[in-house]
Amino acid sequence: MPWGLRRFQETGQVHYITFSCYRRRPNLKREGACATFAAALERVRGDYGLCVYGYVVMPEHVHLLLNEPERSTFAQAIKSLKQGVARRLALRAEDSFWQARYYDFNVWSERKFVEKLRYIHRNPVKRGLVERPEDWTWSSFRHYANGEAGVVEIESQWTARIRERAGIFPTLKMRS
């Protein structure tokens, strides 16, 4: 880890994560690449016990809003996600698919949570890729707007209501 970079993990907080494609290349520009990323995120969500609160797949980077994994470490979950995507999309590539490492910000309040989620959902609009957040297929915005289910299970009030109707009441595990 580089000097000065400090991660505060195993705190039970939500984390805002960003990582980029190698040299900011638009490796995720194609629909198929975005679909591959979303499928890999869903696999990692299940394998590591992550709660995904929000995400957006941009042509050359990704933003995620996640809890800490129930199984293994955060670093291992992100590594599994990045490797899974790279193996499927860059099998014979000369260069790396992803930049090394990832940016991690601890979300310590409800206000910060909303700020980061809004940033994630508005990113495609800000970049001029679409006019409205709901026009970008590869984000969690439509789930929040109308409960639309996508490839990635999003942890939200919509999901909680579906579980409640099905009689599923998850237990919260507290760390000491």
N, C-alpha and C positions, 0 to 999 in steps of 0.2 A: 504494500500500500504506500502511495507517495507521502512524503513528509507533509504534515499539516492537514491531511484528509482524515477526519475523525467521523466514525459512524457510531450512532447511538441506537443499537439494536437490542433485542430482548428486553424491551421496555414496555411492551404491550400496546404501543402506539400504532396508529396508521402511518404509512409511509407513502410519500410522493416520490416516484422513481422515474428517471429519464435515462434512456440510453440511445445511442446513435449508430447508424450504419457506418462501416469503415470509410473514413475520409468524407463523411456526409454524402455518400453516393445514394441515389434514389433506388436502393435495392427493394423497397417495398412499394414501388410505384404501380405495379401490376395488381389487378384484382386477385389473381391467384396467389400472389405473395402475401397479400393482406389476409386472405382466407387461411393460408398456412399458418400465419402468425396467430390468428384468432384461435384456431384449433389447438395449437401448441399451448397457448395461454390457458385454455380450458383444461387441457391435460394436466398442466402443472398445478392449476387451481385444485383439481381433485387429488392429485398425487401428494401434494404438500399440505393440504388443508388450508389453503389461502382463501380469504374473502376478497373478491375483486369489487371495489366500490366504483371504479371508473377507469376508462382507458380510451386512448385514441392511437390509431396507427397512421402515422404520417409517411410520406414517401421516403424520408431519410432518417426518421427517428420515431420513438415511441414514448408515450407518457402513461404511467400507471398509478392508480391509487389503490393500495393494498394494505392488508394487515400483515403481521408477521406470521410465518407459517407455523402450523401446529406440529408438523413433522419436519425435522432437519433444521437447517439454518436458512436465513434469507439469501446469503451468498450462494448457497447450493441450489436454491429454487430458481434464482435468476440465471445462474449458470446453466441449469437444465433447460430453461426456456430458450436462452440464446443458442445453445448447442442444438437443440431440437429443430429450431427454425433453420439454422445454418446447414445442418445435415440434409435437410430436405430441399433447400433452395440453392445451395452453393456447393454441391457435391464435388464438382471438378474445377472449381474456381481457383485461380492463382492467388488472389488476395483474400484476406479475411472478410467475412460478411459483416461482422460487428466491430465497432471500436471496443477496445478493452475497457473494462470497468463500467460503472453506472453511477449516476448522481442520485443521492438519497437525501430526502428532507423529511424529518419527523414532523408530523401534523399533530400539534399539541392542543388544538382547540377546535370547536365547532366552526368558528369563523374562518380559520385557516383551511379546514376541510372544504367548506363551501367555496372559498377563494380558489383552491387548487382544482376542484371539480369544474368550476366555471372556466378556468383557464384551459383545462383539458378539452372541454366541449367546444370552446370558442376558437381553438387553435386553427382548425381548417378554414374558418371564416377569416381570421386575422391574416392568414397566409394567402388569401384570395383563391383558394381551391373550390370553395362553394359560397353561395350567398347566405345560407342559413345553416345552423348546426345540424338540423334534422336532415339536411341533404347529404351529409357525409356518412356513408354506410359503415365505416370502420371505427365507430366509437360507441360509447354507452349512452349517448344523448337520448336516442329514441326510447330506450328502456325507461329512463327517468321521465320523459315527456308523456308516454302513454302506456308503459308497461310492456312494450314489445320485447318478446324473448328473442335473444340472438344466440350465436354460437357459444359465447361466454356467459356463464351465470353471474349476474350482477347482484350484489348484496344491497337491497334497498327495501323501501316500504312495500313495493309491489311483490317482491320475493317473499317477504315476511307474511303478507296476506295469503299468498298461495300456499305456503307451508301451514299456516294456521287453519285454513279450510281443509287441508289434507290431514289435519290432526298431528302434524309434526311440530314438536316444540323443542328446538335445540337447547342444550344446556351450555351455559357459559362457563368456560374454564378460566379461573383466575390464577395468575402466577403470584407466588409469594415473594 
